[in-house]
């Protein structure tokens, strides 16, 4: 293989890796800004947009049968279940935010050195031409 195609392939590799690393940093930073804005500025944007179906009393086996559960007790149980569901949704939302931030930080920690190393090599090669 001659020297010119090899240099071209190396240049393409270094530019491509630099571009990918830069995009990792850009998208991770944008995602962290998105999370921060939803958490502290636009808090309504982080709420669920879907209607949660309320808890309903269990259906009776026969149409004329006497209810097995007292309606008042059933209503209290439904309210407890709805409150528990709300707490679980909030805990899930917080956990998802934390997972997203951890992913974004790790992408930035990997992307910045990767970009700097490859971009420095690209710049030094161009100066030597």
Buried (B, 14 or more C-beta within 10 A) or exposed (E): EEEEEEEEEEBEEBEEBBEEBBEBBEBBBEBBEBBEEBBEEEEEEEEEEEEEEEBEBEEEEEEEEEEEEEEEEBEEBBEEEBEEBEEEEEEEBEEEBEEBBEEBEEBBEBBBEBBEBBBEBBEEEEEEE
